[in-house]
Amino acid sequence: MRPTPTSRPDDRAGALLTVDLAALVENWRLLKRQVPDPACNVGAVVKADAYGLGAEPVAKALKEAGCTTFFVAHLDEGVTVRAAVGDGPRVVVMHGPNKGTERDFAAYRLVPVLNSPAQIDRWRTFAATNDVLMESLVHVDTGMSRLGLTAREFEELMLDPDGFVGLHPLALMSHLSCAEETKNPMNGEQLLKFTSALATFRGKFPDAKGSFTNSSGIFLGAPYHFQFARPGVALYGANPLEAKPNPMIPVVRLRGKILQVRRVDAAAPVGYGATYTAQDGAKLATVSIGYADGLLRSFSNRGHGYIDDIKVPVAGRVSMDLTIFDVSAVPDSGLGPDATIEIIGTHRTVDDVAAEAGTISYEVLTSLGARYSRSYVSAPRK
Ligand SMILES: *Cc1c(COP(=O)(O)O)cnc(C)c1O
């Protein structure tokens, strides 16, 4: 048997990821405060490993804070979250039951979202042949053409006396396509369609609840809230409001370790493709983080990091495991053996990084790599 390394994970890893669970919980509470109706249950979307931050610790922390509804995309994610939060909370699987998975939904008490006539049929058959009245959510599309029943399919199912026979839907859900743009008329149009669909649905299921908003939708105001809110990205500190200051607290801190510092003697090409030229006398720091760690390659020659309060630009292309920064502005005292470059943190929000990489915070978060040394801190915030 090979011995396991005895050095600290923080010492072995090339970069350090810190997740502030207290900030996460604070963000969930902040979202709850945006929802004045106590009958609206503000859940948490923890799909894609809680947007890359770790579904287990994230779900546990939110459960302890009082969150009772979790949303994931896949069945396997639901199994993970069920193990993390125990039997109490509701765990909703948004992609619904694939063929042959119905038993697992029942065994782990996962609530499927039924997105298509085929899924409704599948779940109905399962419920009928197993004599179980399992909860479900029914998804109707109101303007995204992605998942959910089309308006026509919804209508037909509602008119069919056998359409939902044996089903016990907890709620009707839909998803906003433009919620972060508060002035986009799509929001109002989708709201109108959803309100009308929900009224029809309640003709058949008087107790059915509604679930409509993601993070940004919560800030569109009370008419959008219904009974189950599904915030994701804002919990993790990203800005749910386009073109407005971020009300959320940063949750993620990412620091890359400097492996080597070099002083350039004469103007020198930097990195693959020689796309950057360091000037005579420049100082370059090579950091052990690359696109294999989720530092997107589009950060090449565009991104920045921070050493203390000094902004340092990415020099040349991001490579798989390494990224070079031009640290000429940093005094040698700031480049000692323990020096790190902050990639995400107090100076650099997830949204800043996304903007520089030409993408959205969601992609930056869900790309966070597997090689980081991760630590979870939950010191109460003052
Ligand atoms: C991902 C997702 C959410 C969460 O959206 P955020 O914008 O991250 O708050 C909510 N509902 C559905 C259907 C989703 O796919």
The ligand as an SDF file (V2000), in Angstrom:
LIG
                    3D

 15 15  0  0  0  0  0  0  0  0999 V2000
  -30.8160   26.8860  -12.0240 C   0  0  0  0  0  0  0  0  0  0  0  0
  -32.2560   27.1200  -11.8340 C   0  0  0  0  0  0  0  0  0  0  0  0
  -32.7080   27.9770  -10.8220 C   0  0  0  0  0  0  0  0  0  0  0  0
  -31.7810   28.8660  -10.0140 C   0  0  0  0  0  0  0  0  0  0  0  0
  -31.4750   29.9970  -10.7970 O   0  0  0  0  0  0  0  0  0  0  0  0
  -30.4950   31.1770  -10.2820 P   0  0  0  0  0  0  0  0  0  0  0  0
  -30.5290   32.1340  -11.4100 O   0  0  0  0  0  0  0  0  0  0  0  0
  -29.1730   30.5580  -10.0800 O   0  0  0  0  0  0  0  0  0  0  0  0
  -31.0840   31.7150   -9.0330 O   0  0  0  0  0  0  0  0  0  0  0  0
  -34.0720   28.0470  -10.5840 C   0  0  0  0  0  0  0  0  0  0  0  0
  -34.9420   27.3210  -11.3330 N   0  0  0  0  0  0  0  0  0  0  0  0
  -34.5440   26.5280  -12.3510 C   0  0  0  0  0  0  0  0  0  0  0  0
  -35.5500   25.7910  -13.1400 C   0  0  0  0  0  0  0  0  0  0  0  0
  -33.1900   26.4110  -12.6420 C   0  0  0  0  0  0  0  0  0  0  0  0
  -32.7940   25.6260  -13.6560 O   0  0  0  0  0  0  0  0  0  0  0  0
  1  2  1  0
  2  3  1  0
  2 14  2  0
  3  4  1  0
  3 10  2  0
  4  5  1  0
  5  6  1  0
  6  7  2  0
  6  8  1  0
  6  9  1  0
 10 11  1  0
 11 12  2  0
 12 13  1  0
 12 14  1  0
 14 15  1  0
M  END
$$$$
